[in-house]
Amino acid sequence: MAPILAHGLVSVESESAAAMPSAPTPAVQRTYPGAPAEAAEPIELQRIDSKKPKMTVNTASSSSLNNPNQSAGPSGNNKNTSNISTYAADSTDLESSRPATPLAAYGNNSNGNHDGIEVEAMQSIMDPYMNRWRLAAVSLMNFNGGMTDSAPGALLRFLELHYGIGYAVVSLIFVGNALGFITAAAFIDGTRERLGQARTFALAQLIMAAAYVMIVCTPPFPLVVVAFFLIGFAVSFNLALGNVFCGSLRNGTTALGIMHGAYGAGGTVGPLIATTMVTGAAHAVWSRYYLITLGLTVMNGAIALYTFWGYDKVDDYEQTGGGGDQPLFGGEQQQHAAPHTRRKITPKINLAGMLSSFAQPVVLLGALFLFAYQGAEVSISGWVIEFLKAARDGTDSVGYVTSGFWGGITLGRFLLSAPAQRFGEKLCVYIMVGGAIVFQLLVWFVPNIIGSAVSVAILGLLLGPIYPCSAAVFMRNLDRSEQVGGFGIMSAFGSSGGAAAPLVTGLLASAVGTFVLHPVAIALFVVMLGCWYGLPHRARKRD
């Protein structure tokens, strides 16, 4: 028994001794050679198959995904930063994905290539810097147009005396002006597309200068009508391109108010200067007034050529440090905010394109609206003086009443256009047209020349903001590819209204008396209300 216990004890102690850990062996450092790798050899990434939508990562900001040299040490060259890695946005590799770097407008990478999708922001009056001078240029052209359109009201009687003609015949100058507008509508878009914005403006000023030279020479009356045709042709270019430029800016109603406020300013000083020249101590021939507009036209041509030069160039923005530039109807893009995706627009440059634009309800209603608006405006400007002379026993000095009318238009466009944009152009136009009807009735029935003159000035104040407000609404309801052609058509019809209504007023005045001005104007105001009611209330999204 004792030997068995002793043997068991020895066996247990032997197993415990065998389980004890042995002393650690000394560590030996060894270097194992690896496969050499070239510095410029990219790491091949395998595509992960997935049915989920794919996303594109711009590796200009995360080139480490496919460029090993970025972390190869000082000797590595950071190249191929414009490579793009496309992978599936699956849940298995969501952590390895990186969102695309926000893209600056027309930004370039280190290779001079575009980093991604080209974007642009709507321009403003102050951005880019040249836009403020472009706005000044189109405003000066409109100022000259206002001086041209308002002067006949003060000069009609002197044209009648000089040529020995009556109301009906002298009204042909309005017809010639309207035909010029209508003819130009078929050429505006194509000319701008071929010559560019700057050359088109310069060509228009050249045509106007030729027309003024004809008038200054006091030719036979048929040539005067031809000269007004050329003036209407050229002014149509100025209005269409100027409206599109201003309307495409942020706060377009404000820009349009400035542009057309300048027209009202020209309409204010025009009759003052014309009346002073023909009735003052100089007793100048009526045609000498157009020496002033001739000088303004030459100056405007030079200013427009300078300010709009390069406006249509594709690489205009690239010259200032950005990427390529494609024109926003000749747009220069420089520094931007609130970017939006852009696409190149190629306007139609044929007659069929113009007719297709005219078939749109917005263009049709806008054309009728401006037909009635300018018909009422020019009729009041041209015939209210004759009414005051005939019905209120006024003298030649009542020619200054026309200046009060255009002064009201000027103040209205400068002071009321911006508030109208804040409160809504649709509602404001209803209010202003309704007020115009009331004050037109006051001019008609108040038997006092001073009261009539004040009412005419307030009437102009109410009519002034209507044009920029309506133009802004038309712009929002037209695609950019349709704006030039659409505005050309609407301007043409507006001018034709400015010819047809005074002509009808002159014919009726010859038959029954000058009081017919008022029912004609009120009827045109009612047409404006009907057209405005039919316009779409919700603006279409522009490109």
RONU-939808 format. One line per field, with one value per residue (C-alpha): x, y, z; residue number from 1. Coordinates in nm, 2 decimals, decimal comma. Each point is the difference from the previous one (the first is absolute). Last residue first. Example, Ala and Ser with C-alpha at 12.3 -4.5 7.8 and 13.67 -1.06 7.14 Angstrom:
RONU-939808
px <- (1,37|-0,14)
py <- (-0,11|-0,34)
pz <- (0,71|0,07)
pos <- (2|1)
END
This chain:
RONU-939808
px <- (-3,40|-0,28|-0,28|-0,34|-0,17|-0,33|-0,28|-0,01|-0,12|-0,37|-0,08|0,28|-0,15|-0,34|0,14|0,20|-0,30|-0,19|0,29|-0,02|-0,37|0,08|0,26|-0,24|-0,28|0,24|0,17|-0,35|0,00|0,21|-0,30|-0,26|0,16|0,36|0,01|-0,12|0,28|0,26|-0,12|0,02|0,35|0,10|-0,14|0,17|0,35|0,06|-0,19|0,25|0,27|-0,14|-0,05|0,37|0,11|-0,21|0,15|0,36|-0,07|-0,10|0,30|0,25|-0,18|-0,06|0,33|-0,02|-0,33|-0,29|-0,24|0,25|0,09|-0,36|-0,05|0,31|-0,12|-0,34|0,16|0,24|-0,28|-0,26|0,23|-0,05|-0,38|-0,09|0,24|-0,10|-0,36|0,12|0,16|-0,31|-0,22|0,22|-0,03|-0,38|-0,03|0,21|-0,21|-0,33|-0,32|0,04|-0,18|0,26|0,31|-0,20|-0,11|0,36|0,07|-0,25|0,11|0,36|-0,09|-0,15|0,31|0,22|-0,20|-0,01|0,37|0,08|-0,19|0,20|0,33|0,01|0,05|0,38|0,03|-0,25|0,21|0,31|-0,19|-0,17|0,28|0,20|-0,27|-0,26|0,23|0,08|-0,37|-0,10|0,28|-0,14|-0,34|0,15|0,21|-0,31|-0,15|0,29|-0,16|-0,27|0,22|-0,14|-0,32|-0,30|-0,36|-0,12|-0,17|0,20|0,34|-0,03|-0,11|0,29|0,24|-0,16|0,06|0,36|0,07|-0,35|0,01|0,36|-0,09|-0,34|0,15|0,30|-0,22|-0,24|0,26|0,20|-0,29|-0,07|0,36|0,01|-0,32|0,15|0,35|-0,15|-0,25|0,28|-0,07|0,23|0,30|-0,09|-0,01|0,34|0,14|-0,15|0,16|0,35|0,27|-0,10|0,20|0,28|0,01|0,29|-0,09|0,03|-0,04|-0,05|0,23|-0,10|0,29|0,22|0,31|0,07|-0,26|-0,04|-0,34|-0,06|-0,34|0,12|0,32|0,23|0,29|0,30|0,17|0,11|0,30|-0,13|0,08|-0,19|-0,31|0,00|0,09|-0,34|-0,01|-0,35|0,06|0,35|-0,09|-0,32|0,14|0,22|-0,24|-0,28|0,19|0,11|-0,35|-0,15|0,22|-0,10|-0,37|0,03|0,14|-0,29|-0,25|0,12|0,00|-0,35|-0,13|0,11|-0,29|-0,26|0,17|0,13|-0,19|0,31|-0,18|-0,21|-0,29|0,17|0,31|-0,17|-0,28|0,25|0,22|-0,30|-0,16|0,32|0,08|-0,28|0,00|0,37|-0,06|-0,28|0,24|0,25|-0,27|-0,03|0,35|-0,02|-0,33|0,13|0,29|-0,24|-0,23|0,30|0,08|0,27|0,09|-0,17|-0,26|0,27|0,17|-0,32|-0,16|0,32|0,01|-0,36|0,00|0,31|-0,08|-0,35|0,16|0,18|-0,30|-0,21|0,26|0,02|-0,37|0,02|0,25|-0,24|-0,28|0,23|0,08|-0,37|-0,01|0,26|0,34|0,08|0,38|-0,02|-0,25|0,24|0,29|-0,23|-0,07|0,37|0,08|-0,28|0,15|0,34|-0,14|-0,16|0,32|0,19|-0,25|0,03|0,38|0,00|-0,25|0,14|0,02|-0,15|-0,23|-0,09|-0,10|-0,21|-0,18|-0,09|-0,08|-0,37|-0,09|0,17|-0,29|-0,26|0,20|0,06|-0,36|-0,09|0,23|-0,15|-0,35|0,09|0,15|-0,33|-0,18|0,10|-0,24|-0,31|0,05|0,04|0,27|0,16|0,36|0,14|-0,33|-0,09|0,36|-0,03|-0,32|0,15|0,31|-0,10|-0,15|0,27|0,26|-0,11|0,12|0,35|0,08|-0,12|0,22|0,30|-0,06|-0,05|0,35|0,13|-0,17|0,15|0,35|-0,05|-0,11|0,31|0,21|-0,15|0,05|0,37|0,06|-0,14|-0,18|-0,14|-0,33|-0,04|0,10|-0,18|0,24|0,20|0,09|0,22|0,00|0,34|0,35|0,06|0,34|0,30|0,22|0,00|-0,38|-0,22|-0,31|-0,28|-0,22|0,15|-0,07|-0,08|0,22|-0,17|-0,10|0,24|-0,06|0,21|-0,25|-0,28|0,19|-0,22|-0,31|0,03|0,07|0,13|0,33|0,14|0,35|0,08|0,35|0,07|0,28|0,22|0,32|0,13|0,36|0,15|0,35|-0,11|-0,19|-0,21|-0,32|-0,13|0,18|-0,26|-0,26|-0,33|-0,18|0,26|-0,13|-0,27|-0,03|0,08|-0,15|-0,35|-0,22|-0,28|-0,30|-0,16|-0,36|-0,04|0,01|0,35|0,32|0,31|0,25|0,36|0,26|0,34|0,27|0,17|0,37|0,18|0,25|0,08|-0,04|0,28|-0,11|0,10|0,33|-0,04|0,21|0,05|0,01|0,08|-0,19|0,17|-0,18|-0,24|0,06|-0,22|-0,34|-0,08|-0,23|0,27|0,07|-0,36|-0,01|0,31|-0,15|-0,31|0,19|0,23|-0,30|-0,17|0,31|0,03|-0,36|0,05|0,32|-0,19|-0,28)
py <- (7,80|0,21|-0,14|0,11|0,27|-0,07|0,25|-0,07|0,30|0,03|0,27|0,21|-0,02|0,11|0,28|0,13|0,00|0,21|0,25|0,02|0,09|0,27|0,15|0,00|0,15|0,28|0,09|0,05|0,34|0,12|0,07|-0,17|-0,07|0,12|-0,14|-0,33|-0,02|0,12|-0,25|-0,28|0,10|0,04|-0,35|-0,16|0,13|-0,07|-0,32|-0,09|0,08|-0,25|-0,25|0,02|0,00|-0,32|-0,17|0,10|-0,11|-0,34|-0,04|0,11|-0,20|-0,33|-0,18|0,13|-0,17|0,25|0,04|0,17|0,25|0,09|0,07|0,22|0,19|0,06|0,16|0,20|0,13|0,07|0,21|0,32|-0,01|0,11|0,29|0,10|0,03|0,20|0,25|0,01|0,06|0,30|0,14|-0,05|0,18|0,29|0,01|0,00|-0,15|-0,33|-0,25|-0,16|0,04|-0,14|-0,30|-0,07|0,02|-0,28|-0,22|0,03|-0,10|-0,33|-0,06|0,06|-0,23|-0,29|0,04|-0,01|-0,33|-0,18|0,16|-0,14|0,19|-0,01|0,05|0,29|0,16|-0,01|0,14|0,29|0,26|-0,01|-0,11|0,23|0,29|-0,03|-0,04|0,30|0,20|-0,12|0,14|0,32|0,04|-0,04|0,29|0,22|0,02|0,20|0,30|0,00|0,15|-0,18|0,08|-0,30|-0,21|0,08|0,08|-0,26|-0,27|0,09|-0,04|-0,33|-0,13|-0,13|-0,11|-0,14|-0,19|-0,11|-0,15|-0,15|-0,17|-0,10|-0,19|-0,14|-0,15|-0,10|-0,21|-0,14|-0,11|-0,14|-0,20|-0,15|-0,06|-0,16|-0,21|-0,15|0,03|0,30|-0,21|-0,24|0,30|0,12|-0,35|-0,02|0,33|-0,14|0,04|-0,24|0,04|-0,24|-0,04|-0,18|-0,16|0,11|-0,16|0,25|0,18|0,21|0,24|0,11|0,19|0,04|-0,11|0,21|-0,05|0,04|-0,14|-0,17|-0,06|-0,29|0,05|-0,23|-0,02|0,26|0,24|0,32|-0,12|-0,32|0,21|0,13|-0,34|-0,05|0,36|0,16|0,30|0,05|0,36|0,09|0,30|0,14|-0,04|0,13|0,31|0,08|-0,04|0,20|0,30|0,00|-0,03|0,28|0,23|-0,08|0,04|0,36|0,08|-0,13|0,33|0,17|-0,16|0,24|0,31|0,22|0,29|0,11|0,22|-0,28|-0,18|-0,26|-0,06|0,03|-0,24|-0,26|0,03|-0,04|-0,26|-0,22|0,06|-0,22|-0,27|-0,04|-0,05|-0,24|-0,21|0,02|-0,14|-0,28|-0,12|0,07|-0,18|-0,29|-0,04|0,01|-0,25|-0,23|-0,03|-0,26|0,06|-0,16|0,27|0,27|-0,17|-0,12|0,34|0,17|-0,24|0,05|0,37|0,09|-0,21|0,15|0,34|-0,06|-0,10|0,28|0,26|-0,14|0,04|0,34|0,09|-0,14|0,22|0,31|-0,11|0,03|0,35|0,15|0,04|0,22|-0,08|-0,08|-0,28|-0,18|0,03|-0,14|-0,31|-0,07|0,03|-0,25|-0,25|0,04|-0,04|-0,33|-0,12|0,08|-0,19|-0,30|0,03|-0,02|-0,28|-0,24|0,03|-0,34|-0,08|0,36|0,04|-0,32|0,09|0,36|-0,07|-0,10|0,25|0,28|0,02|0,05|0,27|0,19|-0,03|0,17|0,30|0,04|0,00|0,25|0,23|-0,05|0,20|0,31|-0,10|-0,05|0,31|0,24|0,11|0,33|-0,13|0,25|0,08|-0,37|-0,07|0,29|-0,13|-0,35|0,13|-0,02|-0,35|-0,09|0,04|-0,29|-0,29|0,14|0,12|-0,34|-0,19|0,21|-0,10|-0,36|0,01|0,16|-0,27|-0,28|0,15|0,05|-0,36|-0,10|0,21|-0,17|-0,33|0,05|-0,09|-0,35|0,01|0,35|0,00|-0,37|-0,32|-0,33|-0,26|-0,24|-0,37|-0,22|-0,36|-0,13|0,10|0,17|-0,06|0,23|-0,28|0,12|0,01|0,27|0,18|0,10|0,08|-0,15|-0,37|-0,15|-0,30|-0,32|-0,22|-0,26|-0,37|-0,24|0,00|-0,10|-0,29|-0,29|0,22|0,04|0,33|-0,17|0,12|0,25|0,13|0,31|0,10|0,38|-0,02|-0,20|0,12|0,06|-0,11|-0,22|0,08|0,16|-0,31|-0,25|0,13|0,20|-0,25|-0,26|0,17|-0,17|0,06|0,25|0,24|0,13|0,38|-0,03|-0,34|0,11|-0,28|-0,12|-0,18|-0,32|-0,10|-0,34|-0,33|-0,08|-0,14|0,13|0,11|-0,11|0,26|-0,03|0,19|0,24|-0,05|0,34|-0,09|-0,34|-0,29|-0,24|-0,34|-0,04|-0,11|-0,16|0,16|-0,21|0,11|-0,29|-0,02|-0,21|-0,32|0,02|-0,24|-0,30|-0,01|-0,25|-0,28|-0,27|0,08|-0,04|-0,34|-0,12|0,10|-0,20|-0,31|0,01|0,02|-0,29|-0,22|0,07|-0,09|-0,33|-0,09|0,07|-0,24)
pz <- (-6,75|0,14|0,21|-0,12|0,20|0,16|-0,08|-0,37|-0,20|-0,07|0,26|-0,14|-0,35|0,12|0,22|-0,30|-0,22|0,26|-0,01|-0,38|0,02|0,25|-0,23|-0,30|0,21|0,12|-0,33|-0,16|0,16|-0,29|-0,23|-0,22|-0,34|0,02|0,36|-0,13|-0,25|0,25|0,27|-0,25|-0,09|0,37|0,07|-0,30|0,06|0,36|-0,05|-0,27|0,25|0,25|-0,27|-0,10|0,36|0,06|-0,31|0,09|0,36|-0,11|-0,24|0,28|0,27|-0,17|0,07|0,35|0,05|0,05|0,29|0,23|-0,27|-0,07|0,37|0,01|-0,31|0,16|0,30|-0,21|-0,22|0,27|0,22|-0,20|-0,06|0,36|0,01|-0,36|0,11|0,30|-0,25|-0,22|0,31|0,09|-0,35|0,00|0,33|-0,14|-0,32|0,18|-0,13|0,18|-0,22|-0,23|0,22|0,29|-0,21|-0,09|0,38|0,08|-0,29|0,11|0,35|-0,13|-0,20|0,30|0,23|-0,25|-0,07|0,37|0,05|-0,27|0,08|0,36|0,32|-0,01|-0,37|0,01|0,27|-0,23|-0,30|0,19|0,04|-0,32|-0,23|0,15|0,02|-0,37|-0,10|0,20|-0,17|-0,33|0,07|0,14|-0,31|-0,21|0,20|-0,12|-0,34|0,18|-0,08|-0,36|0,15|0,17|-0,07|0,21|-0,26|-0,31|0,15|0,27|-0,25|-0,23|0,30|0,09|-0,35|-0,02|0,36|0,06|-0,33|0,06|0,34|-0,10|-0,31|0,21|0,25|-0,26|-0,22|0,31|0,12|-0,34|-0,04|0,36|-0,07|-0,32|0,16|0,31|-0,20|-0,23|-0,37|-0,02|0,09|-0,29|-0,23|0,11|-0,05|-0,34|-0,09|0,06|0,26|0,26|0,32|0,09|0,38|0,17|0,32|0,36|0,34|0,28|0,23|0,30|-0,03|-0,28|-0,10|-0,37|-0,25|-0,31|-0,18|-0,37|0,01|0,31|-0,20|0,05|0,22|0,06|0,33|0,23|0,03|-0,17|-0,35|0,07|0,06|-0,36|-0,15|-0,17|-0,12|-0,01|0,23|-0,14|-0,09|0,18|0,19|-0,28|-0,30|0,22|0,10|-0,36|-0,14|0,29|-0,08|-0,37|0,10|0,25|-0,26|-0,24|0,27|0,05|-0,37|0,00|0,14|-0,31|-0,19|0,15|-0,15|0,27|0,15|0,19|0,25|0,11|-0,17|-0,22|0,22|0,34|-0,11|-0,12|0,31|0,24|-0,22|0,01|0,37|0,13|-0,26|0,05|0,37|-0,08|-0,21|0,29|0,22|-0,26|0,07|0,38|0,03|-0,21|0,24|0,30|-0,17|-0,07|0,37|-0,10|-0,37|-0,30|-0,03|-0,04|-0,29|-0,16|0,01|-0,14|-0,29|-0,09|0,06|-0,18|-0,30|-0,03|0,03|-0,33|-0,21|0,16|-0,09|-0,35|-0,05|0,15|-0,27|-0,27|0,14|-0,02|-0,35|-0,09|0,16|-0,23|0,16|0,31|-0,01|0,37|-0,08|-0,24|0,24|0,27|-0,21|-0,07|0,37|0,08|-0,24|0,15|0,35|-0,10|-0,15|0,32|0,21|-0,23|0,01|0,38|0,04|-0,25|-0,38|-0,11|0,29|0,06|-0,36|0,00|0,31|-0,11|-0,36|-0,02|0,27|-0,19|-0,26|0,27|0,18|-0,33|-0,09|0,33|-0,06|-0,35|0,15|0,26|-0,27|-0,19|0,27|-0,19|-0,28|0,22|0,22|-0,30|-0,24|-0,11|0,02|0,24|0,18|0,05|0,12|0,24|0,14|0,05|0,18|0,37|-0,03|-0,25|0,27|0,23|-0,22|-0,08|0,35|0,14|-0,25|0,10|0,36|-0,10|-0,16|0,32|0,21|-0,22|0,06|0,37|0,04|-0,19|0,23|0,31|-0,17|-0,03|0,36|-0,03|0,23|0,08|-0,19|0,06|-0,18|0,05|0,12|-0,21|0,00|-0,20|0,11|0,12|0,08|-0,34|-0,14|0,06|0,12|0,36|0,01|-0,15|0,14|-0,23|0,29|0,31|0,05|0,33|0,05|-0,08|0,29|0,13|0,00|0,21|0,28|-0,23|-0,13|0,11|0,00|-0,37|-0,18|-0,31|-0,14|-0,25|0,05|-0,19|-0,10|0,01|0,26|-0,25|0,17|0,35|-0,06|0,27|0,11|0,32|0,11|-0,19|0,16|-0,30|-0,22|0,06|-0,22|-0,03|0,32|0,12|-0,26|0,23|-0,08|-0,37|0,03|-0,09|0,11|-0,23|0,14|-0,10|0,06|0,17|-0,19|0,12|-0,13|0,17|-0,25|0,07|0,09|-0,16|0,19|-0,23|-0,10|0,00|0,27|-0,13|0,25|0,11|0,14|0,36|0,17|0,35|0,28|0,31|0,37|0,24|0,33|0,28|0,10|0,29|0,30|0,00|0,14|0,28|-0,11|0,01|0,36|0,09|-0,18|0,19|0,34|-0,07|-0,10|0,31|0,22|-0,17|0,03|0,37|0,05|-0,18|0,20|0,33|-0,09)
pos <- (543|542|541|540|539|538|537|536|535|534|533|532|531|530|529|528|527|526|525|524|523|522|521|520|519|518|517|516|515|514|513|512|511|510|509|508|507|506|505|504|503|502|501|500|499|498|497|496|495|494|493|492|491|490|489|488|487|486|485|484|483|482|481|480|479|478|477|476|475|474|473|472|471|470|469|468|467|466|465|464|463|462|461|460|459|458|457|456|455|454|453|452|451|450|449|448|447|446|445|444|443|442|441|440|439|438|437|436|435|434|433|432|431|430|429|428|427|426|425|424|423|422|421|420|419|418|417|416|415|414|413|412|411|410|409|408|407|406|405|404|403|402|401|400|399|398|397|396|395|394|393|392|391|390|389|388|387|386|385|384|383|382|381|380|379|378|377|376|375|374|373|372|371|370|369|368|367|366|365|364|363|362|361|360|359|358|357|356|355|354|353|352|351|350|349|348|347|346|345|344|343|342|341|340|339|338|337|336|335|334|333|332|331|330|329|328|327|326|325|324|323|322|321|320|319|318|317|316|315|314|313|312|311|310|309|308|307|306|305|304|303|302|301|300|299|298|297|296|295|294|293|292|291|290|289|288|287|286|285|284|283|282|281|280|279|278|277|276|275|274|273|272|271|270|269|268|267|266|265|264|263|262|261|260|259|258|257|256|255|254|253|252|251|250|249|248|247|246|245|244|243|242|241|240|239|238|237|236|235|234|233|232|231|230|229|228|227|226|225|224|223|222|221|220|219|218|217|216|215|214|213|212|211|210|209|208|207|206|205|204|203|202|201|200|199|198|197|196|195|194|193|192|191|190|189|188|187|186|185|184|183|182|181|180|179|178|177|176|175|174|173|172|171|170|169|168|167|166|165|164|163|162|161|160|159|158|157|156|155|154|153|152|151|150|149|148|147|146|145|144|143|142|141|140|139|138|137|136|135|134|133|132|131|130|129|128|127|126|125|124|123|122|121|120|119|118|117|116|115|114|113|112|111|110|109|108|107|106|105|104|103|102|101|100|99|98|97|96|95|94|93|92|91|90|89|88|87|86|85|84|83|82|81|80|79|78|77|76|75|74|73|72|71|70|69|68|67|66|65|64|63|62|61|60|59|58|57|56|55|54|53|52|51|50|49|48|47|46|45|44|43|42|41|40|39|38|37|36|35|34|33|32|31|30|29|28|27|26|25|24|23|22|21|20|19|18|17|16|15|14|13|12|11|10|9|8|7|6|5|4|3|2|1)
END
